[in-house]
Amino acid sequence: MKVAITIGQGVMMLFMTLITSTASYADVTTKTEAVAVNIDKTSFKCIRDMTPVRHFYVDNLLGNIEETLAAANSPEGAIYPTGSVVQLVPTEVMVKREPGTFAATNDWEFFELEVDEGGSKIAKRGFVDVVNRFEGNCFACHAPAREKWDFICESGHGCEPIPIDHKMTGALQRSDPRCGEEVLEPGDSMALLKLKLMVGAGLTKQWLEDLF
Protein backbone atom coordinates (compact mmCIF):
# COMPACT_ATOMS: atom_id res chain seq x y z
CA MET A 1 0.00 0.00 0.00
CA LYS A 2 2.85 2.32 0.84
CA VAL A 3 4.40 1.71 -2.62
CA ALA A 4 1.04 2.31 -4.31
CA ILE A 5 0.59 5.59 -2.42
CA THR A 6 4.12 6.65 -3.34
CA ILE A 7 3.52 5.89 -7.03
CA GLY A 8 0.16 7.62 -6.89
CA GLN A 9 1.74 10.66 -5.28
CA GLY A 10 4.41 10.68 -7.98
CA VAL A 11 1.81 10.51 -10.75
CA MET A 12 -0.14 13.33 -9.11
CA MET A 13 3.00 15.47 -8.82
CA LEU A 14 3.82 14.84 -12.49
CA PHE A 15 0.24 15.69 -13.46
CA MET A 16 0.36 18.93 -11.48
CA THR A 17 3.72 19.80 -13.03
CA LEU A 18 2.30 19.30 -16.52
CA ILE A 19 -0.71 21.47 -15.69
CA THR A 20 1.53 24.21 -14.32
CA SER A 21 3.85 24.04 -17.32
CA THR A 22 0.94 24.14 -19.76
CA ALA A 23 -0.63 27.08 -17.93
CA SER A 24 2.67 28.95 -17.93
CA TYR A 25 3.14 28.28 -21.66
CA ALA A 26 -0.40 29.42 -22.41
CA ASP A 27 0.15 32.54 -20.31
CA VAL A 28 3.36 33.39 -22.18
CA THR A 29 1.70 32.69 -25.53
CA THR A 30 -1.27 34.88 -24.65
CA LYS A 31 0.98 37.71 -23.57
CA THR A 32 2.98 37.41 -26.79
CA GLU A 33 -0.09 37.28 -28.98
CA ALA A 34 -1.70 40.20 -27.14
CA VAL A 35 1.06 42.65 -28.12
CA ALA A 36 -0.47 45.42 -30.22
CA VAL A 37 0.58 45.70 -33.85
CA ASN A 38 0.85 49.45 -34.37
CA ILE A 39 0.76 50.25 -38.07
CA ASP A 40 1.34 53.53 -39.87
CA LYS A 41 3.04 54.60 -43.10
CA THR A 42 6.49 53.98 -41.60
CA SER A 43 5.64 50.31 -41.12
CA PHE A 44 6.11 49.69 -44.85
CA LYS A 45 9.50 49.85 -46.51
CA CYS A 46 11.32 48.86 -49.68
CA ILE A 47 9.90 45.46 -50.56
CA ARG A 48 13.37 44.10 -51.34
CA ASP A 49 14.49 44.84 -47.77
CA MET A 50 12.04 42.16 -46.63
CA THR A 51 12.81 38.42 -46.73
CA PRO A 52 12.09 36.71 -50.07
CA VAL A 53 10.02 33.51 -50.11
CA ARG A 54 9.53 32.08 -53.59
CA HIS A 55 7.80 34.91 -55.51
CA PHE A 56 6.78 37.10 -52.57
CA TYR A 57 8.31 38.78 -49.51
CA VAL A 58 7.65 38.49 -45.78
CA ASP A 59 8.50 40.39 -42.61
CA ASN A 60 7.24 40.64 -39.04
CA LEU A 61 6.46 43.99 -37.40
CA LEU A 62 7.01 42.46 -33.95
CA GLY A 63 10.41 41.03 -34.87
CA ASN A 64 9.22 37.41 -35.01
CA ILE A 65 10.56 36.76 -38.50
CA GLU A 66 11.59 33.17 -37.70
CA GLU A 67 8.01 32.01 -37.07
CA THR A 68 6.73 33.98 -40.05
CA LEU A 69 9.28 32.25 -42.28
CA ALA A 70 8.40 28.87 -40.79
CA ALA A 71 4.74 29.42 -41.68
CA ALA A 72 5.58 30.68 -45.18
CA ASN A 73 7.82 27.69 -45.89
CA SER A 74 5.60 25.00 -44.34
CA PRO A 75 4.65 22.50 -47.07
CA GLU A 76 1.48 21.58 -45.15
CA GLY A 77 0.37 25.15 -44.45
CA ALA A 78 0.40 27.00 -41.12
CA ILE A 79 -1.16 29.88 -39.22
CA TYR A 80 1.04 32.95 -39.46
CA PRO A 81 2.08 34.62 -36.18
CA THR A 82 0.86 38.06 -35.14
CA GLY A 83 2.82 40.86 -36.83
CA SER A 84 3.47 38.91 -40.04
CA VAL A 85 3.70 40.95 -43.23
CA VAL A 86 3.14 39.33 -46.62
CA GLN A 87 3.69 41.31 -49.81
CA LEU A 88 3.73 40.40 -53.50
CA VAL A 89 3.93 43.88 -55.06
CA PRO A 90 4.95 47.27 -53.56
CA THR A 91 1.42 48.74 -53.46
CA GLU A 92 -0.42 45.83 -51.81
CA VAL A 93 0.30 44.28 -48.42
CA MET A 94 -1.38 42.16 -45.75
CA VAL A 95 -0.52 42.24 -42.04
CA LYS A 96 -1.52 39.69 -39.37
CA ARG A 97 -3.16 41.67 -36.57
CA GLU A 98 -3.83 40.78 -32.92
CA PRO A 99 -6.13 37.77 -32.30
CA GLY A 100 -9.78 38.80 -32.51
CA THR A 101 -9.19 41.88 -34.69
CA PHE A 102 -10.95 40.59 -37.83
CA ALA A 103 -12.67 37.22 -37.42
CA ALA A 104 -13.70 37.14 -41.10
CA THR A 105 -10.08 37.31 -42.31
CA ASN A 106 -8.43 35.27 -39.55
CA ASP A 107 -7.03 38.62 -38.32
CA TRP A 108 -5.36 39.69 -41.56
CA GLU A 109 -5.65 43.39 -42.42
CA PHE A 110 -5.20 44.45 -46.04
CA PHE A 111 -3.54 47.69 -47.17
CA GLU A 112 -3.48 49.56 -50.45
CA LEU A 113 -0.37 51.78 -50.57
CA GLU A 114 0.83 54.72 -52.61
CA VAL A 115 4.60 54.53 -52.92
CA ASP A 116 7.27 56.91 -54.18
CA GLU A 117 10.88 57.87 -53.47
CA GLY A 118 9.79 59.45 -50.18
CA GLY A 119 8.22 56.30 -48.77
CA SER A 120 4.73 54.88 -48.34
CA LYS A 121 1.28 56.36 -47.86
CA ILE A 122 -1.68 54.26 -46.72
CA ALA A 123 -4.50 54.85 -49.23
CA LYS A 124 -6.91 52.26 -47.83
CA ARG A 125 -6.84 49.71 -45.02
CA GLY A 126 -9.11 47.06 -43.49
CA PHE A 127 -10.67 44.36 -45.62
CA VAL A 128 -14.10 45.49 -46.87
CA ASP A 129 -13.13 48.37 -49.18
CA VAL A 130 -9.51 47.60 -50.04
CA VAL A 131 -9.19 46.99 -53.79
CA ASN A 132 -6.19 46.64 -56.09
CA ARG A 133 -5.39 48.39 -59.36
CA PHE A 134 -7.54 45.86 -61.24
CA GLU A 135 -10.57 46.72 -59.06
CA GLY A 136 -10.28 43.38 -57.27
CA ASN A 137 -11.22 43.29 -53.59
CA CYS A 138 -8.24 41.90 -51.63
CA PHE A 139 -10.41 40.01 -49.14
CA ALA A 140 -12.53 38.46 -51.89
CA CYS A 141 -9.37 37.32 -53.69
CA HIS A 142 -7.82 35.70 -50.60
CA ALA A 143 -10.97 34.24 -49.03
CA PRO A 144 -11.05 31.13 -51.30
CA ALA A 145 -7.64 29.99 -49.98
CA ARG A 146 -8.06 26.72 -48.12
CA GLU A 147 -8.04 27.05 -44.33
CA LYS A 148 -4.63 25.46 -43.82
CA TRP A 149 -3.00 28.18 -45.93
CA ASP A 150 -4.26 31.01 -43.68
CA PHE A 151 -5.57 33.28 -46.48
CA ILE A 152 -2.28 33.15 -48.41
CA CYS A 153 -2.75 32.75 -52.16
CA GLU A 154 -0.29 30.71 -54.19
CA SER A 155 -0.75 28.21 -56.98
CA GLY A 156 -2.78 25.28 -55.64
CA HIS A 157 -4.09 27.10 -52.55
CA GLY A 158 -7.62 27.48 -53.92
CA CYS A 159 -7.56 31.17 -54.92
CA GLU A 160 -8.59 32.44 -58.34
CA PRO A 161 -5.60 33.23 -60.62
CA ILE A 162 -4.59 36.90 -60.71
CA PRO A 163 -4.31 38.68 -64.09
CA ILE A 164 -0.54 39.22 -63.82
CA ASP A 165 2.34 36.75 -63.96
CA HIS A 166 5.57 36.31 -62.01
CA LYS A 167 7.52 38.33 -64.57
CA MET A 168 5.27 41.33 -63.92
CA THR A 169 5.33 41.01 -60.14
CA GLY A 170 9.11 40.58 -60.24
CA ALA A 171 9.46 43.71 -62.37
CA LEU A 172 7.31 45.65 -59.89
CA GLN A 173 9.44 44.42 -56.99
CA ARG A 174 12.67 45.37 -58.76
CA SER A 175 11.34 48.85 -59.60
CA ASP A 176 9.96 49.72 -56.14
CA PRO A 177 10.69 53.50 -55.93
CA ARG A 178 11.26 53.26 -52.16
CA CYS A 179 14.37 51.16 -52.80
CA GLY A 180 16.34 53.78 -54.67
CA GLU A 181 17.89 52.73 -57.96
CA GLU A 182 15.98 50.15 -60.00
CA VAL A 183 17.55 46.73 -60.52
CA LEU A 184 15.66 45.72 -63.64
CA GLU A 185 16.35 42.46 -65.43
CA PRO A 186 16.01 41.83 -69.19
CA GLY A 187 12.33 41.87 -70.10
CA ASP A 188 11.25 43.91 -67.07
CA SER A 189 10.63 47.11 -69.06
CA MET A 190 8.33 45.25 -71.44
CA ALA A 191 6.53 43.58 -68.51
CA LEU A 192 5.98 46.96 -66.85
CA LEU A 193 4.67 48.45 -70.11
CA LYS A 194 2.27 45.54 -70.56
CA LEU A 195 1.08 45.96 -66.98
CA LYS A 196 0.56 49.70 -67.50
CA LEU A 197 -1.55 49.00 -70.59
CA MET A 198 -3.61 46.43 -68.68
CA VAL A 199 -4.27 48.89 -65.86
CA GLY A 200 -5.16 51.60 -68.38
CA ALA A 201 -7.60 49.28 -70.12
CA GLY A 202 -9.18 48.38 -66.81
CA LEU A 203 -9.61 52.03 -65.83
CA THR A 204 -11.14 52.82 -69.23
CA LYS A 205 -13.58 49.94 -68.84
CA GLN A 206 -14.53 51.14 -65.36
CA TRP A 207 -15.00 54.72 -66.64
CA LEU A 208 -17.32 53.51 -69.40
CA GLU A 209 -19.31 51.39 -66.99
CA ASP A 210 -19.69 54.35 -64.61
CA LEU A 211 -20.66 56.63 -67.52
CA PHE A 212 -23.33 54.38 -68.95
TAMO-V608238 format. One record per residue. PSI is psi in degrees with one decimal (NA if undefined). D_LAST is the distance of its C-alpha to the last C-alpha in Angstrom with 2 decimals. Layout:
# TAMO-V608238
PSI_D_LAST / PSI_D_LAST
This chain:
# TAMO-V608238
-39.4_90.86 / -40.8_90.91 / -43.0_89.12 / -42.7_86.50 / -41.2_85.90 / -43.7_85.65 / -43.1_83.10 / -40.2_81.17 / -37.0_81.19 / -42.5_79.97 / -42.5_77.09 / -42.2_76.18 / -41.2_76.31 / -42.6_74.08 / -45.0_71.64 / -35.3_71.55 / -42.5_71.09 / -41.3_68.09 / -44.6_66.56 / -42.6_67.17 / -43.3_65.76 / -42.8_62.63 / -41.5_62.15 / -41.4_62.65 / -44.2_60.15 / -38.8_57.56 / -43.0_58.25 / -43.8_57.80 / -44.1_54.60 / -43.4_53.19 / -39.7_54.11 / -46.5_52.51 / -24.2_49.29 / -7.4_49.16 / 130.6_48.98 / 140.2_45.85 / 97.2_43.34 / 122.6_42.48 / 127.1_39.38 / -170.3_38.14 / -24.2_36.92 / -8.0_40.46 / -18.8_40.38 / 131.0_38.33 / -174.9_40.02 / 125.1_40.03 / -30.7_39.01 / -7.5_41.98 / -8.6_44.38 / -178.8_43.57 / 122.4_45.33 / 138.7_43.86 / 108.2_43.62 / -111.9_42.58 / 6.9_39.10 / -179.4_38.38 / 149.5_40.28 / 159.8_41.82 / 178.9_43.62 / 119.6_44.92 / -14.2_44.61 / 5.2_47.83 / 0.9_49.78 / 56.4_49.99 / -29.9_48.84 / -46.3_51.44 / -33.2_49.99 / -44.7_46.42 / -39.0_47.58 / -41.8_49.51 / -43.9_46.42 / -31.7_44.30 / 0.9_47.06 / 121.6_48.02 / -17.4_47.72 / 1.2_47.51 / 157.7_44.90 / 159.5_45.68 / 126.3_44.44 / 144.7_43.85 / 158.6_45.94 / 139.1_44.66 / -8.4_43.57 / 140.8_42.35 / 129.8_39.65 / 128.5_37.76 / 130.1_35.60 / -41.3_34.15 / 159.1_32.35 / -29.2_32.97 / -0.6_29.74 / 134.1_29.86 / 150.3_32.89 / 139.3_34.19 / 133.6_37.31 / 114.4_39.58 / -178.5_40.21 / 148.1_43.16 / 131.7_43.75 / -0.5_41.88 / -52.0_39.11 / 96.6_36.22 / -36.9_37.44 / -27.8_34.14 / 14.0_34.30 / 35.3_38.09 / 13.9_38.11 / 137.3_35.90 / 135.4_33.72 / 145.8_30.85 / 137.0_30.18 / 122.9_27.56 / 152.5_29.52 / 125.4_29.17 / 143.7_32.20 / -171.8_34.08 / -24.0_37.71 / -10.2_38.40 / -147.9_37.50 / 150.0_34.82 / 131.8_32.47 / 113.3_31.03 / -44.4_27.27 / 151.1_26.83 / 159.2_29.43 / -132.2_30.06 / -17.4_28.37 / -47.0_25.53 / 9.9_23.04 / 115.0_24.38 / 156.1_22.01 / -174.8_22.78 / -14.3_21.20 / 16.2_19.53 / 25.9_17.87 / 131.2_20.68 / 125.7_22.48 / -45.7_26.14 / -44.3_27.67 / -34.1_25.71 / -38.8_26.81 / -22.4_30.43 / -36.1_30.91 / -11.0_31.67 / 134.8_34.65 / 149.6_37.84 / -39.5_39.83 / -16.5_42.63 / -1.0_40.37 / 50.9_39.35 / 5.0_35.57 / 126.5_36.27 / 120.9_34.25 / 172.1_36.18 / 127.0_36.58 / 1.2_38.03 / -8.8_37.19 / -7.9_34.58 / 156.5_31.37 / 144.2_28.49 / 143.9_28.83 / 158.7_26.92 / 7.9_25.14 / 154.1_27.85 / 179.8_31.54 / -29.4_34.78 / -40.9_35.05 / -45.6_31.83 / -37.3_32.83 / -40.7_36.31 / -39.1_35.10 / -40.4_33.12 / -42.0_36.28 / -11.8_38.49 / 16.0_36.33 / 116.6_35.97 / -17.9_36.43 / -14.8_38.46 / -4.8_41.14 / -131.9_42.16 / 138.1_42.69 / 151.8_40.54 / 54.9_42.44 / 146.1_40.29 / 165.3_41.58 / 131.9_41.30 / -13.4_37.81 / -40.5_36.18 / -41.5_34.73 / -38.3_33.04 / -39.9_31.76 / -38.0_30.31 / -44.1_28.64 / -41.7_27.13 / -41.6_25.90 / -41.2_24.38 / -38.2_22.49 / -43.2_21.27 / -42.6_20.08 / -41.0_18.39 / -38.9_16.58 / -40.3_15.52 / -38.3_14.27 / -43.0_12.29 / -43.7_10.72 / -39.9_10.04 / -43.5_8.65 / -39.5_6.09 / -40.2_5.38 / -34.5_5.66 / -40.9_3.78 / NA_0.00
